[in-house]
Amino acid sequence: MSFLSRVLLLAGAGCMAVSVLLAWVMIEGPSVALDLDVIGAQASSGSRTVAGTDTSIWPAIVGVALVIAILGGLHVARRLLIAAGLIVVVAGCALLYYVSNVVEIEGSGRGAVGDVVAETLISSTAGLGPPLLLAGGIAIVIGALLAR
């Protein structure tokens, strides 16, 4: 395993671990309860920032990052690292899509008037956590591909 691949694997694992400490989504608007059940969080107050540690999936992300860092440091399981990196990339893309469209996804089903009110009064902005998770997955895949 080359030095560059080891650095990329450790950087990718670090990005995954740090992503849970950052904001994932900022929700602004009147006090409406949104159940963010996909990531296991609640947003019930008016303006709210949901960080990765507010979710129920952060221990799994940190655990996978730890396993990737250990495997990358030991120079083993190249194929497993490629597969794990690809799963992190897919999960990062799905998470980024979800937090970018959380109001439309979670606010639907309240009827036509409720949907219009939710989309008009409530807005959401994706934080830095999901893009960092995605970048970590890309770094892991590239690092594992460069390993020999």
ROVO-167946 format. One record per residue (C-alpha): residue number from 1; residue in one letter; x negated, y negated, z negated. Coordinates in steps of 0.2 Angstrom, whole numbers. Layout:
<rs>
 num residu    px    py    pz
 NUM      a     X     Y     Z
...
</rs>
This chain:
<rs>
 num residu    px    py    pz
   1      m     0     0     0
   2      s    -8   -16     5
   3      f    -9   -32    -6
   4      l     3   -41     4
   5      s    16   -28     3
   6      r    14   -26   -16
   7      v    16   -45   -18
   8      l    32   -45    -7
   9      l    39   -31   -17
  10      l    35   -39   -34
  11      a    41   -56   -27
  12      g    58   -48   -21
  13      a    60   -40   -38
  14      g    57   -56   -47
  15      c    69   -65   -36
  16      m    82   -53   -40
  17      a    79   -55   -59
  18      v    79   -74   -58
  19      s    95   -74   -47
  20      v   105   -69   -62
  21      l   100   -84   -72
  22      l   105   -96   -59
  23      a   122  -103   -54
  24      w   132   -92   -43
  25      v   147  -102   -39
  26      m   154  -119   -45
  27      i   173  -121   -46
  28      e   180  -139   -47
  29      g   198  -144   -48
  30      p   212  -143   -61
  31      s   214  -130   -74
  32      v   219  -114   -64
  33      a   214   -97   -70
  34      l   204   -87   -56
  35      d   200   -69   -60
  36      l   184   -66   -51
  37      d   186   -47   -53
  38      v   173   -43   -39
  39      i   159   -50   -49
  40      g   167   -47   -66
  41      a   169   -65   -72
  42      q   183   -77   -77
  43      a   185   -95   -72
  44      s   199  -102   -82
  45      s   194  -120   -86
  46      g   195  -135   -74
  47      s   177  -137   -67
  48      r   167  -122   -71
  49      t   150  -115   -66
  50      v   148   -96   -66
  51      a   131   -90   -68
  52      g   125   -72   -65
  53      t   124   -69   -83
  54      d   143   -73   -84
  55      t   146   -58   -74
  56      s   147   -40   -78
  57      i   135   -34   -65
  58      w   119   -44   -70
  59      p   112   -29   -80
  60      a   113   -18   -65
  61      i   104   -31   -54
  62      v    90   -33   -67
  63      g    89   -14   -69
  64      v    87   -12   -50
  65      a    74   -26   -50
  66      l    64   -18   -64
  67      v    64    -1   -55
  68      i    59    -9   -39
  69      a    44   -18   -48
  70      i    39    -2   -56
  71      l    39     8   -40
  72      g    31    -6   -30
  73      g    17    -7   -43
  74      l    14    12   -43
  75      h    13    13   -24
  76      v    27    26   -23
  77      a    44    30   -15
  78      r    42    19     1
  79      r    58    25     9
  80      l    68    23    -8
  81      l    61     5    -8
  82      i    67     2    10
  83      a    84     9     6
  84      a    86    -1   -10
  85      g    80   -17    -1
  86      l    93   -14    12
  87      i   107   -12    -1
  88      v   101   -28   -10
  89      v   102   -37     7
  90      v   120   -31    10
  91      a   125   -34    -8
  92      g   117   -52    -6
  93      c   127   -55    10
  94      a   143   -49     2
  95      l   140   -59   -13
  96      l   136   -75    -4
  97      y   152   -73     7
  98      y   162   -70    -8
  99      v   156   -85   -18
 100      s   158   -96    -3
 101      n   176   -92    -1
 102      v   181   -88   -18
 103      v   196  -100   -19
 104      e   203   -93    -3
 105      i   200   -75    -8
 106      e   206   -76   -26
 107      g   219   -90   -24
 108      s   229   -80   -11
 109      g   245   -71   -15
 110      r   253   -85   -24
 111      g   265   -89   -10
 112      a   263  -101     4
 113      v   265  -116    -7
 114      g   253  -109   -20
 115      d   240  -105    -7
 116      v   241  -123     0
 117      v   240  -131   -17
 118      a   225  -120   -22
 119      e   215  -124    -6
 120      t   219  -142    -8
 121      l   215  -145   -26
 122      i   202  -132   -30
 123      s   185  -132   -21
 124      s   170  -120   -24
 125      t   152  -122   -20
 126      a   140  -107   -19
 127      g   125  -109   -31
 128      l   107  -104   -29
 129      g   109   -86   -36
 130      p   116   -77   -21
 131      p   104   -84    -8
 132      l    90   -80   -20
 133      l    96   -62   -22
 134      l    97   -61    -3
 135      a    80   -68    -1
 136      g    74   -55   -14
 137      g    81   -41    -4
 138      i    73   -47    12
 139      a    56   -48     4
 140      i    58   -30    -3
 141      v    63   -23    14
 142      i    48   -32    22
 143      g    36   -27     8
 144      a    41    -9     9
 145      l    40    -9    28
 146      l    22   -15    27
 147      a    17    -2    14
 148      r     7    12    21
</rs>
